[in-house]
Amino acid sequence: MNFHIMTLFPEMIMGALSSSITGRASDKGYISFNAVNIRDYSNDNKHHKVDDYTYGGGAGMLMQAQPIYDCYLALKNSIEEKTDKKPRVIYVTPQGSVFNQKMASDFAKEDDLIFLCGHYEGVDERVLEEIVTDYVSIGDYVLTGGELPAMVMIDAISRLVPGVLNNDESAMTESFNNNLLEYPQYSRPEEWMGKKVPPILLSGDHKKVDGWRLEKSIERTKERRPDLYEKWLLENPPKPEKKKRRKKKNTEEAESVNLENLE
Ligand code: ADE
């Protein structure tokens, strides 16, 4: 996967993504980062201006269409020399669809992705109409620019690219797969500050451990993310009862039946 980032602050992107897991993965060639300075494409040879006042008035400056479009064309042409596929262009904006794990795995299937990071009061609408394929936000709050959101998305997408994580399993079992949050985990020592590791995890019985983990995932999701829990319940409806039994109390029963379903 090749990430191309159109930005006014390429050093911010390269600095952060060159460290830790994404840095190691790019050293090994599983992913690459190419942060391009939009300012380098300004037609204003003297001041390299990239922004101007907004028509109709209003506070702040707007990023102009021309430098962004020329920057995009240069990237698109270099990508199309290698593949004949037109790359997706993600504009990171609080006005986009809210990013989630499903979108991350969808984007991870691409060979090249272009991110456009806005600044100031935004970007001239005409260039967005011309080049953007996906409008994506990282949440309902406003940041000073698109670099941090782009890096958040790139990090989440990168770890789904084969080879990036050492342990393939950790990408499979963690939070948000099946709409469940991850179960609690423990490491040594067996007792810390008077708190003991749940004995079942020391039992060596993998089936029981899996059952316990699933139960904890469900409990945790229900408590912390009732919205996700509802989705999970829809996808894992309680099995119809075989024999007529006296009715147990509502959700307790739903969960125990759901646990059976997944065994
Ligand atoms: N730019 C500014 N705020 C943002 C957000 N919440 N998501 C994506 N891009 C942004």
Residues whose N, C-alpha, C, O or C-beta is under 5 A from the ligand:
A	BS01	ADE	V92 T93 P94 V136 S137 I138 G139 Y141 V142 L143 G145 G146 P149
